[in-house]
Amino acid sequence: ACNFCLSYDCNCQYCVNLRSQFQTSFAKYVPLIECICCSIPTLHIEDHKDDCKYTFNSAYMPNSGHFHGKTAEQPWVELNQLAGSVRQMNTGHQIGVLLFHYRYWNWTKI
């Protein structure tokens, strides 16, 4: 069963031999690699071959849900505006301000 989903534009190339490459160079990490399912974001999968669409589309993967793979990148446009202020804060205050803005971002999606 997959515990983690690695979503990237060209996973059809990267994930094909991922296990064997780790077996050769980093054998102790192979059990971790076996817990990863590889997918291609829905926004990019339309440009791939049919085999890729069925193998790497998250819509066909158990327990992965249906997502377009770019959700994590969307708030950065707004959050980048905080850089000037947050840079001058101590670590605790930085975390508090960023969490506040992340929570607000999530609240606006409801």
MOWOMO-V549387 format. One record per helix or strand of 3 or more residues. SS is the DSSP state (~ for helix, > for strand). FROM is the first residue (numbers start at 0). LEN is the number of residues. Records with the same first field share a line. If there is no record, write none. Layout:
BEGIN
SS = FROM-LEN  FROM-LEN
END
This chain:
BEGIN
> = 3-4  35-5
~ = 10-4  17-8  26-7  41-4  49-7  57-3  70-4  75-11  90-18
END
